[in-house]
Amino acid sequence: MSVRLRVRSLRFVREAPAAIVVLLLASALPAVVQAQDVEERFPGVSLGLTYETRVLPDIAIQPFTGRLGAEATAARAESIVGRNLRYSNRFQVMDELPDALVREEVDYALWDELGATWLLTGSVEGVGSTRVLVLELHDVVYRELAREERFPLADPDTPEFRMSVHAASDAVVEWVSGEPGIAATRIVFSRRMEDGTQDLWVVDSDGENLRRLTNHQNISLSPTWSPDGRRVAYVSYRTGLPRVYELELDTGIENAVPAPRTGDYITPAYHPDGETLAFAVVGGGRSGIFSYNLAQDCCFQTLTEGRWEDISPAFSPDGSRLAFNSNRLGVGAPQIYLMSYNGAGSAQVLSPYMYERPGYYTSPDWSPIGDRIAYHGRVEQRGRHQILVSELDRRNRVVQVTFDGSNEDPSWAPDGRHIVYVGSRSWGWGLFITDAVSGNTRTLVSGIRPNVPAWSPSLAP
């Protein structure tokens, strides 16, 4: 039985009774749907790491067409969509196909012969700066039009053109998988320059449109996105002391968060309500994590406080729990902790702490989908950092995501499966993205020294 036939069998069982599904998977598909457990050893921690070998559906992208002078725009849109679908890690993409395959009527038999499970066709309509991308998703197996939608395109001469095409790409991902795409997103990070200054930079999720976001010629760190994607909070040393600021992206207006306590204000994080900002205050005798209501411009509240240093707060998707970093067990051995946001109960250690080898675990980021927390860690005194994920809903199983070089400061994509992080390789530093499901990794930005990236929510217009 060919791989193509096996894919057909999987498509058939999506509505079949459970007993039939079990029989099919047990007898007909042993070579296609399989998972092999690989035991990896992160020093001092036993990791149950599972690689899943899946047959991804083949999606063919028929060359997009354009009318009334939109041919060039159609070709650009097709190229962007093809890259986005590849980067989603949910398809085997068949693009760069010959123009001879462009036909008004879809020949399902032809596309079936070419091995496609899905066919995406596209056309650009309109003139001037008002253009529309029309996408049609065809189910080749069932030989029917599964979905059709029109997407407004930004002016091709503006940076927002790519974002409008990204939004269309994400719609295709959701049509097929039922899960959100990541194309219409951006990643903000602090970039270290040769003169020692650091400003905020932003880049599209496909590595394009890299640009400077702030230009203070000072030190700017730890950016974080608001839930609506319209604001970025970060730390700046512009006054000589680290303080938290909020930048409104549409207007460029920056506002300082009040600092009524003595100490350094660092590592801000938005609550899912978008109104409250949590951050750490370090020094001044007693340190801790505090919050401030930005919408009401008031209400400085204490979340944790003590002689230790609690930093890097990260909220659960529902806002009921808080992950953070603390050196409560020793200055040289920070750990990840979990606590209730309302302060009920005591904080519990999440990271894989061992009494004799406590390790070094920091920079937690809570997945927007599911009970998973990513962070980086090491056990050796001068060992390399790697990205780990604690799965709270699987008895806190710890999965190692990265293995090459040294990697730190993870941030989840809005789909809850891709992670961006800072990595060091033999050739230098850069930003990398890993799919936590398949393990596929790509370089986002290279040749720079980035720090603490943060992945935006969807920015689809």
N, C-alpha and C positions, 0 to 999 in steps of 0.2 A: 504494500500500500504506500503510495507516495505521500510526501509531506502535504501536498496540495489536498489530497483526499482526507488526510487527517484533519486539516483545518476545516474542511466541510463537515466532518463529523462533529467537531466542537461547535460549529455554528448550529448544527441540527439539535444538539442536546440542550440548548439554552432554554427551551420550553418543555423538554421531555421529563417524564416522571423520574423521581430520584433513583429508583431501582435501576432504570435503564441507564441513567447517567453513570452509576457505579459500575455496571457491567461494561459499558463502553470504555470507561477510563481504565478499568482493570485489565481488559483483554485486547481492545483494539488500539490503544494509544500509549503503550508502554515506552516507546522510544521518543515520543514527542513531548508529553507533559511529564516531566521528571524533576526531582529535587534531590540534590546530594548534599549531605551535611559534611561540612569541612570544619574540623576543630582547629582553631587558631589560638595561639598563646600570646596574649598581651601580658607582659611580665607581671606576675602576681595575681592575674585574673584569668579565669577560664571563660572563654567566650564561645557560645554556641552560634556559629556563623553559618547561615544557610544561603547558598547560591541557588537561585531558581532558574532553570533553563526553560524558557517559554518560546513558543512559536508566535511571533508577532504578526498581526495581519498585514498583508501587502496592500499598500494604498498607492495607486497610480495617479499621477497628476498630469492630466492632459494639458498641453500648452495652452495658456490663457490667450484669449482673443481680445482685441480692442477695436472700438469704432470711433470715427470722427477724430482721428488723430491721437487716440489713446493707446496705440499699439505699444509704444515704449513703456508707458505706465503699466500696462498689462504684463509685460515681460518682467518688469521689476517686482511687481506684486507676486508673480508666480515664483520667482527665485526666493523671495522672503518667506512665502508660505512653505515651500519645500524645506528650507532650512529649519523653520520652526517645528514642523512635524517630525523631522529627524531628531531635533533636540528634546522633543517630548518623551522620547524613548518608549513610545507606544506603538510604533509602526516600523515596518520595512518600507521605505519610501522609494517608489519608482518614479523619478522625475527626469528631466533633461531628455524627454522623449522626442522623436522626430515630429515635425509639423504635419507630416502626412497622416498622423493619427487624429488630427482635428477634423471632426465631422459634426454636422448639425444634429444627426440622430446618433445616439449612443449604440454602438454595436457590442452588446454584452458578450456575445460569443467570442468576439475578437479579444476583448479584455480578459475573458476567462481563459482563453488560450495562452495569453501572456502571463497568467498566474496571479492576476489581481483579485483581491477580495473586495476592495472598495475602489471606486473611481471618483476623483474630484475634478470637476470642470469649473472653469472660471472665465468671466468676461468683465471688461471695464466699460462702463457706459458714461456718457456725459461729455461736456466740453468745458474748457477753461479750468477753473479751480474747483468746480462742482462735479465730482465724479463719484460713481458708485461701483463697487465690486460685487458682482453677482456670483455666488458660489452654489454649486449643485453637488450633493454627495449621492452617489449611486451605489446601491448594493448589488455587486456583480453576481453573487451567489444566487440571490432571489430575483435578480434581473428587474429591479425597480428603482425609482427615484426615492431615496430615503429622506432627503431634506434639501430644502432650497431657502436661501435667505439673501437679502441685499444689505450691504455694509457701506455706509458713507466713508469716503476716503478724504483725508486731509490733502491740502495742496501738495503735489509731488515735489515742490521746491522748498518745502519746510521740513524741519526735523520730525514733526508730528505725523508725516506721511507713513513712516515705518510703524509707528505705534498703532495707527488705524488698521494697517494690514496685520499687525500682531493680534489685534482683537479678533479679526476674522479667523485667523489661524486657531486661536483658542476655542472658538465656537466649534470648529471641526473636531478638535480633540474631545470636547464635551459631547458632541453628537455620537461619536463612536464609543467612547469609554465611559461616559457618564460622570467623568471627573474633570476638575478645572485644569485649564492649560496654564502655562507660565510665560508665554511669549510677551504678553502685554504687561510686562513688569520691568522694573529697573532695580539696580543695586547701587546703594550709596556706600561710600567708604572714605576713610581718611588716607590721604596719600602723603608720604614723606618725600620732601624735595631735597635737592642737594645742599641747600643752605640750612637744612635742619627744620624748616617750617613745615607745617602740615595744614592743608585745607581739605575741605570736603569735595569729593568728585562723585560723579554719577555716570552709570553706563547702562545701556539696554541689556536685557537678559541674554541676547545673542552676541554680546561683545561689541556692538556698534554704538555710535553716538557718545563716545567718551568725552565728557566735558567737566569743567570746573564748576562747582556749585557755590563755593564761597571763596573770597579772595582777601582774607584778613592779614596775610603774611605773618601769621602767628602760629599757634598750636590749636588745632581743632580735632576732637576725638569723639569716638563712641556714638556715631549717628544712629538714630532709630526712627522708623516711619510711624506716623499716626495711622490708625486703622482705615481712615478714608484716603490715605495716600497724598494728602494735600499739604502736609506739614512734616518737618523733620526736626526732632530735638537732638541736641548734641552738647558736648562740653567744649568750652573755649577758654583760653588763657589770656584773652585780649586785655583784661584789666590787671594781669599779673597773677591772679588767683584763679583756679579752675572753677567755673560757674556754668550752670545749665542754661541754654538758650533754646528758643523755639523759632524756627524759620518757616514763614508762610511761602510756599513755593510759587504761588500765583502772583503775589505782590512783591516778594523779596523782603518783606518786613520781618525784622527780628526782634523778639522780646525776651528779656532776661527773666528767669524764674527767681522769685524772691529768695534770699539767703539769710534767714533770721538767726541761724546757728553758726557758731564758729566752726571752720573746717573746710575741707575740699569737697566740692560738689561734683560727683562723677557718675558715670554709667546710667543714664536715664532710660526708662522704658515706659511705653504707654499702656495703660489699662485698656482692655477691649472696648470700654465705653467711649474711648476717644477724648474724654474730658479730664482724666486724672493721669498725672505723670508720677512715676516712682523713680527714686534715685538714691544713691548712697551719699552719706556725709561722713568723711573720714577725718579724724583728728579732733582736736578740741576737747580731749579728755575722754569722751564717750562717743563711739561711732555707731552707725546703724543705717537702716533703710527707712526713708521717709516718703511721703507723698504730698502732692499739691494739686488742688483742683483748678485747672487752667480755665475752664469755662466760667467758674464763679470768681476766679482771681482771689482765692482765699483758702483757708483750711489746711494749713501745714500740719500733717499728722505723722505720728511715729508708728512704724510697722515693726521694726526691731531696734534694739539698742543695747549696747554692752561695751565691755572693754576690748572685745575683739573687733575685727573689721568684716562687716557684711557688705558685699558689693554685687553688682551685676544682676539686678532683679529681672525676672522673666515671668510673665503671667500665663496661666493656663488659658485655653481658648474661651472658656466661660467666665474667666476672671475670678474664680473662687479660690484658686491656689496660686502660690508664688514659689518659684524656684530661685535660688540665689547662691552666691559663692561666699564662703566664710573660712577664716583661719582659726576657728574655735578649738580645733584639735592640735594646733601648733602653727607657728608662723610660717614654717617651710612646707607645710602640708595642707594647702587649702582643699576643701571638699565642696560638693554640691549638696544643698539642703532643700527640703520641701517643707512648706508650712501653709496653713490656711490663711487666706488674705484677711479674714476678720480677726485673726489673732488667736483663735481657739486652738488649744493644744500646743504642744511643743514642736519645734522644728526637728525633722528626721533626716538623717544622712541618706542621700540618694546614690552618690558615687560609690564605686566598689572599694570601700575602705577596708584595709587589713591592718591589724594592730601592729605587726612587726614591719610591714611595708605600706605605710599609709598612702603613698603616692601623691600626685599633684593633679588636681582636677579643677577646671575653671571654665568660665564663659558659657553658662547654660543658655540654651534657646529652646523654647517650647514649640513643638510642632503645631501648626494651626489646625491640623486634622489628626485626631487621636492622641492617646496618652504616651507621647514619646518626647524625650528631651535629649537634645544633642549638646555635646560639650567636648572640650579637648583635654587630654590628660597624658601623663607619663608616670612611670614608677621609678626609673633610675634617676639619680641625682642630676645628671646632665644628659638624660636620654632625649630622644626626639618625641615631639608631641604627635598624637594621632587623634582623629575625630572618632568619638564613641557615641552611641545612642543607647539610652536606657529606655526599655519598653515597659512602662508601668502596668499596662494591661496584660503583660505576659510574665508576671511575677518578677518584674524588674530585671528581665534578661538584658544583658549588656552585649551590644553588637559593635564590632570594630568596623568602621566604614572606610578608612584610608590606611594605606600601608607603605606608600612611597614617600621618601623625604620626610619633612617635618610639617605638620599642619595644625592650624589653630583658628579660633574664633569662628565657629560655624553659625550659619543663619539659614533657616528653613525657607523654601519657596512656598507660595500659597497653596500648592498642590499637596504639600505634606510628604513629598518623596524626594525632591531634589534639595541639595544642600550646597551653599556657597561658602568658601572658607579661604583663608590665607595659607599659601603653601610655599615652601622653600625647596628648590630642586638644585641639581648640580649647576644649572645654568643661571640660577637667580631666583627672585621672588615673583609671585603673581597671584591672581585670583583663580580658583578652580571651582568647578561644579561637578558634583557626583550624584548620580541617581542611586538612592539607597536601596532600590528594588533590584536593579540589574547590575549595579557596580560600575556602569559606564561613566567615564570621567572625561571632561573636556576642559581646556584652558579658556578662561573668560578674558583675562587681561594679563599680559606678560610684559616684562621689561620695566616694571615699576616696583616700588616698595609700598604695598597697600597695608592698611590696618583696619581691623574690626568692620567687616562688611555687614550690611543689613539689607535683606531682600524685601522689596515693597509688596503690598497687596496688589491686586489687579488694578491697572491704571487705564483700563479700556474706556474709551470715550462714551 
